[in-house]
Amino acid sequence: MSIKSQKSLNEECSEIFERSYSVKSASDDSLSCDDEDEELARELMKRMTPAFLSKLRRCFKKTKDKSRERDIDRKIEEVMRTAAAEEGVEFGPPAAAATDPLWLDETSFVKAVNNIFGNHKYATHAHKLFRMLDPLCTGKARWVRLVERLVAAGARSTGRRDAWEPVECSDMVQLKHCKREPIVKLLNVETESTFCYVAVSKGGRVGVYDGALGLLHSYEMFYQRTGHRGQVKNRWVTDALYLTDVQYIMIAASDRSLTVYDASTLSHTALYCITGLPNIPTCLGYSPSRKASDSSELALGNERGQVTRMLFSQPRVQFIYSKTSDAINYYFWMELLSPPHTSHVQISSHRAHRRSVRRVMYTQRDVLVSCSLDNTVSVRIKHVSGKLNDYTFRVHRVSISNDNAGSKD
């Protein structure tokens, strides 16, 4: 089969599934679940994925070979008509060509189903489905009839969608600090006495909003480092995170940098800027300290599939070694691997995925979960102390994000 034919066949099978979830059948009574035979047939139809239908469609297509003799007779008749017309003899109008839709007999249909599944588990189901497709006992199951059954079955299972009502939405609020850039992250910054939202745009514009989304303060992250005010085109924010135990905001950017702000007040102050990371950080995750003497850990995923862990010894006492308290402290990434920084932070990395890491998060203090577009290792659950082996999950259509709804114990 050519690539073009295979593509059209896949599109046809995909269209069948789209129709089955968008068309409501008028013959729902013919698909009653009262009969056990129909239950078996319905179960088989639920197993018919687009890949299954594509293979089954090829089996139906082979029956076209049976009409080759009829095509030869038709061509001979056309030649005879042409020769007779030259002699002045006219024949009557040709008979209408008999349409021979794609079909399979019961034995071929059951055999095709067994070959596709690779076993005889659904042989009985195939017999029941064939009898549903051939109610007049003609010995033929037609492809068109199978498509109609699939559409009707899908419409029956999704018939309640017609009763759905649109969700009422309240008034839309416009974020005033940024009108032309997408919002990368909306953070909930909560202290013992205050609460606010922090909206970080892709271009580095940060807006501080109250509970009613009224703008309180705004600033530009890249302007504080370059002195250029305006739209930034050669760098962008990849992720932002609120460190609850130290009341800091960390922003990761595509220029391989991490910027840390003090968010204890509405006017944020830049404290640290770490540049020269080995790869572009794509996502951030944080496990806060519970007491003043406890340690905390930060996880960074990058576009190379690596996860870097930064263990802070006493973040509430001193997050990172500071050279000055009057201005922002700039550090190169390699500086953090040598004294005096090693007494405050310890860095380690491991290869978690083969493609870019989309999200990292701590489900518990010692369990790190990462997800990626890698279809080999889509999700990895790692015990940070290394006492347990990693759990890896392979998702066929990859994983874009993950979430946790477990306990905090």
Buried (B, 14 or more C-beta within 10 A) or exposed (E): EEEEEEEEBBEBBEEBBEBBEEEBBEEEEEBEEEEEBBEBBBEBBEEBEBEBBBBBBBBBBEBEEEEEEEEEEEEEEEEEEEEEEEEEEEEEEEEEEEEEEBBBBBEBBBBBBBEBBEEEEBEBBBBBBBBBBBEEEEEBBBBEBBBBBBBBBBBBBBEEEEEEEEEEEEEEEEBEBBEEBEBBBBBEBEEEEEEBBBBBBBBBBBBBBEEEBEBEBBBBBBBBBEEEEEEBEEBBBBBBBBBBBBBBBBBBBBBBBBBBBBBBEEEBEBBBBBBEBEBBBBBBBBBBBEEEEBBBBBBBBBBBBBBBBBBBBBBBEBBBBEEEEEEBBEBEBEBBEEEEBEEBBBBEBBEBBEBBBBBBBBBBBBBBBBBBBBBEBBBBBBBBEEEEEEEBEEBEEBBEEBEEEEEEE
